[in-house]
Amino acid sequence: YAIGSLINQHIIFKKLNVRFETNLLQQHASSIIFLVALSLSIETWPSFSAVFDTKLLLAFLYLGIVATALAWTIYFYLLREWGAVRTTSVMYIVPM
């Protein structure tokens, strides 16, 4: 976390003219491509009825929107406002 935060803080936010929403979108898009390629090469295809199960779709939406996108948006906001060291120290102190 600390190395990634320092890279994002010094390269992305200070030297380039990239909005943090754009950076967030690029990271998620590259993650989706990587995970889809990896899962298609390793896992078997699920049945059609299992893919469109309501509980499964709601779980995916919750994990994608609340647990990931919202958390990363808050993380990058804190990274920009607080700095890399203070932001990553929160991740180590809270679990203790």
C-alpha positions in Angstrom: 0.0 0.0 0.0 2.7 2.5 0.9 4.7 2.1 -2.3 1.5 2.3 -4.5 0.4 5.3 -2.5 3.7 7.1 -3.0 3.7 6.4 -6.7 0.2 7.6 -7.1 0.8 10.7 -5.0 4.1 11.8 -6.6 3.5 10.6 -10.2 -0.2 10.8 -10.8 -1.3 13.7 -8.7 1.6 16.1 -8.9 3.3 15.7 -12.2 0.5 14.6 -14.6 -2.8 16.3 -15.3 -4.9 13.2 -14.5 -8.0 13.4 -12.4 -8.2 10.8 -9.7 -11.6 9.6 -11.1 -9.7 8.8 -14.4 -7.0 7.0 -12.5 -9.6 5.0 -10.6 -11.4 4.1 -13.8 -8.2 2.9 -15.5 -7.2 0.8 -12.5 -10.6 -0.9 -12.4 -10.8 -1.4 -16.1 -7.3 -3.1 -16.1 -8.3 -5.2 -13.1 -11.5 -6.4 -14.8 -9.6 -7.4 -18.0 -7.0 -9.2 -15.9 -9.5 -11.0 -13.7 -11.8 -12.0 -16.6 -8.8 -13.4 -18.6 -7.5 -15.3 -15.6 -10.9 -16.7 -14.6 -11.7 -17.8 -18.1 -8.4 -19.7 -18.4 -8.6 -21.4 -15.0 -12.3 -21.8 -14.0 -15.1 -23.7 -15.6 -18.1 -21.9 -17.0 -21.1 -21.7 -14.6 -24.6 -22.7 -15.5 -26.9 -20.0 -17.0 -29.3 -20.1 -14.1 -26.5 -19.7 -11.6 -25.2 -16.5 -13.3 -28.6 -14.7 -13.2 -29.4 -15.6 -9.6 -30.8 -12.5 -7.8 -28.7 -13.0 -4.6 -25.6 -13.4 -6.7 -26.2 -10.3 -8.7 -27.0 -8.2 -5.6 -23.8 -9.5 -4.0 -21.8 -8.5 -7.1 -23.3 -5.1 -7.1 -22.6 -4.6 -3.4 -19.0 -5.7 -3.7 -18.4 -3.7 -6.8 -20.1 -0.4 -5.8 -19.9 -0.2 -2.0 -17.0 -2.3 -1.0 -14.7 -1.5 -3.9 -15.5 1.7 -5.8 -16.7 3.8 -2.9 -13.7 2.6 -0.7 -11.2 3.4 -3.5 -12.7 6.8 -4.0 -12.4 7.6 -0.3 -8.8 6.2 -0.4 -7.7 8.4 -3.3 -9.4 11.4 -1.7 -7.5 10.8 1.5 -4.3 10.2 -0.5 -4.7 13.6 -2.1 -5.7 15.4 1.1 -3.6 13.7 3.7 -0.6 12.4 1.8 0.7 8.8 1.4 2.2 8.2 4.8 -0.8 9.3 6.8 -3.3 7.6 4.5 -1.5 4.2 4.7 -0.9 4.5 8.4 -4.7 4.4 8.9 -4.8 1.0 7.2 -2.3 -0.4 9.6 -3.7 1.2 12.8 -7.4 0.3 12.3 -6.9 -3.5 12.3 -4.9 -3.3 15.5 
